[in-house]
């Protein structure tokens, strides 16, 4: 069982979430005309979750294949239902930038395995959102 504790830091919405190991993340409602956000919004955290979850899978899979992955960056974009309450994600796109002399077919396979099989966040979000993904390989000599 996973346990997360949240404690409000300042009114009205700024909170700190802490896991059992003591790691923390700031959560807030978001910016508006009256105030600036002091953390990610809960729906932004879902996008960060799919990016983080899939990245962990991809790094692990490519390491097992002994692929020379030097670094990885991920950009996630999400589109929510306009005017709906709750406003769920309907479309999510994840774009991976793989740095190194990674074999393109092995990269595609690792990303497919993550997004379609292993990433729990992806499997959760696919119930309400169409999830697409793409990738680029940036080679050291490029």
C-alpha positions in Angstrom: 0.0 0.0 0.0 1.2 3.5 -0.9 0.8 6.3 1.6 1.0 10.0 0.8 0.5 12.8 3.3 -0.6 16.3 2.4 -0.2 19.4 4.5 -1.5 22.8 3.6 1.3 25.4 3.6 -0.6 28.6 2.9 -4.1 29.6 2.1 -5.9 28.8 0.1 -4.5 25.8 -1.9 -0.7 25.5 -1.5 0.1 22.1 -0.1 3.2 19.8 0.3 2.7 16.1 -0.4 5.2 13.8 1.3 5.7 10.1 0.7 6.8 7.5 3.2 10.5 8.1 2.3 10.2 11.8 3.0 10.3 13.0 -0.6 8.2 16.1 -1.2 6.4 17.9 -4.0 4.5 21.2 -3.9 0.9 21.2 -5.1 -1.2 24.3 -5.8 -4.3 25.2 -7.8 -2.5 27.2 -10.5 -2.0 30.8 -11.4 -4.7 33.3 -11.8 -4.9 37.1 -11.8 -4.7 37.4 -8.0 -1.9 35.0 -7.2 1.0 33.0 -8.6 1.1 29.2 -8.2 3.5 27.7 -5.7 3.4 24.2 -7.1 2.1 21.9 -9.8 -1.7 21.4 -10.1 -3.1 17.9 -9.5 -3.9 17.5 -13.2 -0.3 18.6 -14.2 1.0 15.9 -11.8 -0.9 13.3 -13.9 1.1 14.4 -17.0 4.3 14.4 -15.0 3.4 10.9 -13.8 3.0 9.5 -17.3 6.2 11.1 -18.3 8.1 9.8 -15.3 6.6 6.3 -15.4 7.3 5.7 -19.0 10.9 7.2 -18.8 11.7 4.7 -16.0 10.5 1.8 -18.1 12.4 3.0 -21.2 15.7 3.5 -19.4 15.4 0.0 -17.8 14.5 -1.7 -21.1 17.3 0.0 -23.1 19.8 -0.8 -20.3 18.8 -4.5 -20.5 19.3 -4.3 -24.2 22.7 -2.7 -23.7 21.7 0.3 -25.8 23.9 3.4 -25.3 21.4 5.8 -24.0 23.2 8.9 -22.8 20.2 10.9 -21.7 16.5 11.2 -22.1 14.0 14.1 -22.1 10.2 13.9 -22.2 7.6 16.5 -23.1 4.0 15.7 -22.3 1.0 17.7 -23.6 -2.6 17.1 -22.4 -5.9 18.4 -23.6 -8.9 18.4 -21.3 -12.6 18.6 -21.8 -13.6 22.2 -22.2 -16.4 23.4 -19.8 -16.9 19.9 -18.2 -16.8 19.2 -14.5 -14.8 17.1 -13.9 -12.6 18.1 -16.8 -10.8 14.9 -17.8 -7.9 14.5 -20.2 -9.2 13.5 -23.6 -5.9 13.6 -25.5 -2.4 13.1 -24.2 0.8 13.2 -26.4 4.2 12.1 -25.0 7.3 13.0 -27.0 10.6 11.4 -26.0 14.1 12.7 -27.0 16.6 9.9 -26.7 20.3 11.0 -26.6 22.9 8.6 -27.8 23.6 6.1 -30.5 20.4 4.1 -29.8 19.1 1.6 -32.3 15.9 3.1 -33.7 14.0 -0.3 -33.7 15.0 -1.0 -30.1 14.0 2.5 -29.1 10.6 2.0 -30.7 10.2 -1.4 -29.1 11.1 0.0 -25.6 8.7 2.9 -26.0 5.9 0.6 -27.2 6.4 -1.8 -24.3 6.3 1.0 -21.8 3.3 2.9 -23.2 1.2 -0.2 -24.1 2.2 -2.7 -21.4 4.3 -1.6 -18.4 3.5 2.0 -17.5 0.8 1.9 -14.9 0.0 5.6 -15.3 -0.5 5.2 -19.0 -2.8 2.2 -18.5 -4.8 4.3 -16.0 -5.1 7.4 -18.1 -6.0 5.4 -21.3 -9.4 4.8 -19.8 -10.4 8.4 -20.6 -7.8 9.8 -22.9 -6.4 8.9 -26.3 -2.7 8.6 -25.7 -0.2 9.0 -28.5 3.6 9.2 -28.5 6.6 9.9 -30.6 10.3 10.0 -30.3 13.5 11.5 -31.7 17.0 10.1 -31.4 19.7 12.8 -31.0 23.0 11.3 -31.9 26.3 12.7 -30.5 27.6 13.5 -34.0 24.4 15.4 -35.0 
